[in-house]
Amino acid sequence: MDHTAVLALYDRDVREHARPDGSGARVERVGAVVRQVADAQGWNGVLWSDVDEAGADRAIRDQIAHFTGLGRDFEWKLYGHDRPADLGARLTAAGFRAEPEETLLVAEAGRLGPDAEPPTGIRLVEACDAAGVDLVVDVHEKAFGTDGTRLRHRLLARLAADPDTVVAVVALAGAEPVSAARMELVPGTPFAGLWGGGTVEAWRGRGIYRALVAHRARVAAAHGYRYLQVDASPMSRPILERLGFHALSTTTPYLYGA
């Protein structure tokens, strides 16, 4: 894989020419900034920017004014290769709060390691309705300790409006949901994003997460998507790299008002 070329393709297709991630969202380009504006339950934030040192602070002030004028908390999704080099420090000075840094990993869907089957007693089920979404959200809340209200809203809306662009998978031990993850397919691009992979603590270390990655890779390849992309935490990065993912950059959410 040519890391530089794939990163440039990702920046162009997924960030600069982003598509809304739901029927209630819109993507806007204002000067050197690309942002998504959604309702209060959706994701609001800056996806891409091409600002220089002279214009960075003005661009930051403009985005704060825009989103606060709408009554929205928002995120500036900053990548390690974005410029200017001190953009993160400028965001912090303007009142943003940095979340933990993650690693942008990419793999070719058809070239991952051998398929990882779920361990004995675990079956994988795709969530296609409200009952399935409830299982995904249940795992999310138990695995990450966070409220899943927004996730439920976004998944249900996506399944209703664009069911061919999202795949949500639950790992069940009997009737108990123990792990879950989702994949967002980006039409018109070669990229599919892996999101939200989490396992209930008592079930970690058994290969369930690997099985969920392998399942989504097969689905992505079957739909003609070449690349899988993940914003990986320090916990998941080693697993994904062993499966064949490559680190291309870092990404840090900078939150305003949240």
Steps between C-alpha positions, in 0.01 A plus 500: 500500500626846408431680828540851361267436205233330711508780758458760224207299359341479845539875555341574163216247492398466864587841643518777238213356292311352794141388475244550779494207742122507534183623333468790746853629445663718236862564406607857432821646361571849626830641380773256603279300737269203440249439777195288574191655655239267650226506759578479871514118489735488200870570457591866457851606419791583272611215275778665300682829477770657288587803709838667531659679793357835392142377473477222761378708796235673289376165370477367855304806617264468203419136580441577867263780403316281251439199722430693819255711300316178420512391864723203414797349677751396234828326428801603296643170378872571479749267329869481575596610148264801491650846472601730647703285737374692804130470411433286808653763727292769330182297556584454867566873538157569346323286761497151348572191711716225350385140536754214500696460179420203274686347207364508145542143376422373150500149352405346169178310570596206282851468642444468871635204692315166510132524582444505874205288600310579822587279797286202589160604633505843333294586193503822298170661403449811288269759656237599244215631717426680827545184708843438349601863552402470866747211533778707341428791734489270802853378423619856432379623839649204688832497314569874499296621798334772293141584414384346172206729424670676208633174360150349507355805322770505232489127431122488472499804271774354280329161474173671405641742243816332364507134608760411235758733658518355851567156647452444874605166647439348844682204654262291711579244768167326503261794522752730673665773289869502589664696217391726216634718222385683190630588156413803291534460123582828322332494156711620210826432684715189557475542880291331768542617859502267799349661810390428854664163551460412867480189715350464847792471742435141612516382137819673388808313391312217327531609138151644461626842388717335232198305378296821469777663297524198268124492452485865400801462270321223310187714468701803380686297240175343378360851446807607300675711764878474484608665825396472863568799725508510881567771757672261738541532875826381661311183604382403153800617296725196569220258410425682177865526398539124547203457265668710231410864570757777442536827693468802270450789744344591833167662575386697803147624569497860625165566667332838546217544746456127566 
